[in-house]
Amino acid sequence: CRQALRSAPGPEVDFARAEREHQLYVGVLRGKLGLQVLELPADESLPDCVFVEDAAVVCEETALVTRPGAPSRRKEVEAMKRALGSLNLNIVEMVDENATLDGGDVLFTGREFFVGLSRRTNQRGAEILADTFKDYAVSTVPVHDSLHLKSFCSMAGPNLIAIGSSEAAQKALKTMQQMSDHRYDKLTVPDDAAANCIYLNIPSKGHVLLHRAPEEYPESAKVFEKLKDHMLIPIANTELEKVDGSLTCCSVLINKTSEL
């Protein structure tokens, strides 16, 4: 964890606690929600490999294996490609050396894609994503003060965008609203980091939302608690947040029934 990339210096990661928090996260997905979880092997030579979201964008039966913006992360895609191949998805590889794309910059609303143009994702990466998922509109959103687009927003329901309160987050939301033909509902939370949550629609459970724990972001947790139609599951992410990790970073959700 000392070698993981971080946008700003800060407190040291408590590795044992990070491990416990991650095990709880996986346990919720597998045990509480009954999802099949395919865990990639840890690779000590790739300190950021826990953030699997950046290595692939999966929609329906197609998986785009990305070209991460940080050169030290490029080899992470190899394990991801093998795992996605085992699920019989249509694999598209981003081989253009001028393109960069991190999955953390890709927000899929169910209707369209928004792609953050950030330090990690460029216009060419967004163009390749648009070529890969031709059935969906793709709009780009400038990201200035955060690592990724999803550092301050995510989907909190079928038509609901969770968004942080910072000026940068609100400006990005305005851009998304202007770009889209569709009108989304918004859920504004006081803390940008807490706006990154995981929404799932599970046949036996209904609307499920994993969100940051009240002990981390008490005011934002109160906003999520107003979602009466959701099964709410608070999850702590204190340690991975120190190295820019969010809840969505640690999984790639695939809507597919498969015996792993």
Sequence and secondary structure as in RCSB ss.txt:
>XXXX:A:sequence
CRQALRSAPGPEVDFARAEREHQLYVGVLRGKLGLQVLELPADESLPDCVFVEDAAVVCEETALVTRPGAPSRRK
EVEAMKRALGSLNLNIVEMVDENATLDGGDVLFTGREFFVGLSRRTNQRGAEILADTFKDYAVSTVPVHDSLHLK
SFCSMAGPNLIAIGSSEAAQKALKTMQQMSDHRYDKLTVPDDAAANCIYLNIPSKGHVLLHRAPEEYPESAKVFE
KLKDHMLIPIANTELEKVDGSLTCCSVLINKTSEL
>XXXX:A:secstr
  SS  SS      HHHHHHHHHHHHHIIIIIS          TT TTTT GGGGEEEETTEEEE   SSGGGTT
HHHHHHHHHHHTT EEEE   TT    GGGEEE SSEEEEEESSS  HHHHHHHHHH TTSEEEEEE  SSSSGG
GSEEEEETTEEEEE SHHHHHHHHHHHHH SS  EEEEES TGGG  EEEEETTTEEEEEEE TTT HHHHHHHT
T TTSEEEEE  HHHHTTT  TGGG          
